[in-house]
Amino acid sequence: MIRKRFTWRLMPLLLLVLVSGLGGIIVTRYLASTFERELLHSLETVTRTQLIRDSVATIEHAFELAHEGDLLQADKIFSKARDAISGLLLEESTQGFTDDNVKHDFQFLDEAFRQLDTRGHLIVEGGVSGSLDTMRDNEAYVFKVNSALDHYVKAELDHARFVSKKVESLSKTTSYSLALLIASAVLVWLLIAWRLAASFVLPIEALTKSAQALRAGNWEHVVSESSDDELGLLGKAFNHLAKHLQDYKHAMTQKVQVAQRTTQAALNAASDPVIIVDSKGKETVCNPAATELAASMETRDGLLEKLSTHLKDVLQSGVHYLPGGYEHVVTYKGKLGERYYLPRIFAIGDAITGFSGAAIFLQDVTKFRLLDDAKTNLVGTVSHELKTPLTSLRMAVYLLLENQAGVLNAKQRELLEMTRNDAERLLRTLNDLLDLTRLESGIAQLQLISTPVESLFATCAQEMKSILGSKNQTLNIEVQDPALCVLVDPEKIKHVFLNLLSNASKYSSENSTITFYAKQADAGFIRCGVKDEGAGIASENIGKIFEKFYRLPGQTGEGVGLGLAIAREIVIEHGGTINCTSVLGKGSDFYVLLPK
């Protein structure tokens, strides 16, 4: 449809171009042929007239020879010149005459030549005397022919000037006509361009305005469907699209509203505080529990201040912060007392679309923390109460073994030694429980001093010498820099290292090698660790080995699973972390990060 309309509207311009082109071609060819014909004719006429003049001069010479009496030579020259002039006049007559004056002058020339020809025959045949009058008559005939030639040439020149003026006039007329056609073509082109612009650009502008209206949210804006061509069909398709988008917007708006109401209801129903922040960490949504907690603290910023570091990491990396231990609990003090919350920070968004914020869940673990404190106090109390009678029982067993109450037989001694060993093991367990209780309750105070790592390792190695020697094990000490120092309580941290070294020796085979190392770590920490060549630990068990009373499946030997739990509490009190990497069949690496 558009192609047909475009073609028909360009048809006048095409006709003007065709007329101008064809007219120019015809006139140009006509002018070229006329100019060529007239120019050639003029050149030939000039050439022939000059030859005729030469031949007339030859006839005049023949007359002179005849006057001198040489009639034979005169006849020969005369005949040749006469034939030449006859042939030239014949050629000139065959060119045709378009001008009457030229034709009349040619006839006059032809008549003058005939008279000269007749006179010549009389002269060369001796029919006329050679007197002076005869010579003057001969010159008169020759003069008449030359005069006729002059008139003929002048007529030809006049005719050529006439043709030249005619060609010039026609050329000017043609130029004016072509200029008029060109001007008409320009006007027609401007008219067509304006009409085409009106028929094509205006609908496109309408589509553009409609698209901009859609982008601005004006979904009711439609395009005029006044034509049935492709642009009209495009306008109809655009209107259908706008209608579908409008319906989709309404449907999505309803879904979003339902989702918002559902989300808000879920947030309101949540008993734990929930806070939503944007990509810059600014609070956007919070539930009543968070509002109530912030109100009790008299400052809303206090809720996020303690989580600022973790929140910043989540917003930058998009990795959720999901702690699982009580060591990550944050405490808020308000009008209602001290409350304990375990924070969870979830990144909102993905790596492709970008992270638009985070959701902070504060799980209220106050009751669990109080229960844990109560359990810790109970364990501490029970352990302390059991320790006194156990000490007395242990002393009595030692007195009996020393024969203070009489001599013992072999069976009695065996039973008492078993009782002594069990008492010692029970006492160690009670001591571990008491230590763990003091650490968890914060009663145990650390005496932090800057301690050289090398001397600390040497002390631990000396105390482990007998245990390692019993299994013929080798201890390699590797300290990256002798100047490395850690800010620790030497006695407490030595307990951690001895526990790790003892475990490495216990769970490694004889004649194996244990590596006790220290090296620089990131963020102002020093990594101290113990590598063994034991059986290793399965990956699913590594996260549990630092829990209280946990023992690996199939593990035999003494111990109730408190050593690593105590070590973890000591390391946390120092502001460090403890962890483990292990490969089954190749050994384990227990390491702690301690501040410099």
Secondary structure, 3 states (H helix, E strand, C coil): CHHHHHHHHHHHHHHHHHHHHHHHHHHHHHHHHHHHHHHHHHHHHHHHHHHHHHHHHHHHHHHHHHHHCCHHHHHHHHHHHHHHHHHHHHHHHHCCCCCHHHHHHHHHHHHHHHHHHHHHHHHHCCCCCCCHHHHHHHHHHHHHHHHHHHHHHHHHHHHHHHHHHHHHHHHHHHHHHHHHHHHHHHHHHHHHHHHHHHHHHHHHHHHHHHHHHHHCCCCCCCCCCCCCCHHHHHHHHHHHHHHHHHHHHHHHHHHHHHHHHHHHHHHHHCCCCEEEEECCCCEEEECHHHHHHHHHHCCCHHHHHCCHHHHHHHHHHCCCECCCCHHHCEEEEECCEEEEEEEEEEEEEECCCEEEEEEEEEEECHHHHHHHHHHHHHHHHHHHHHHHHHHHHHHHHHHHHCCCCCCCCHHHHHHHHHHHHHHHHHHHHHHHHHHHHHHHHCCCCCCCEEEEHHHHHHHHHHHCHHHHHHCCCEEEEEECCCCCEEEECHHHHHHHHHHHHHHHHHCCCCCCEEEEEEEECCCCEEEEEEECCCCCCCHHHHCCCCCCCCCCCCCCCCCCCCHHHHHHHHHHHCCCEEEEEEECCCEEEEEEEEEC
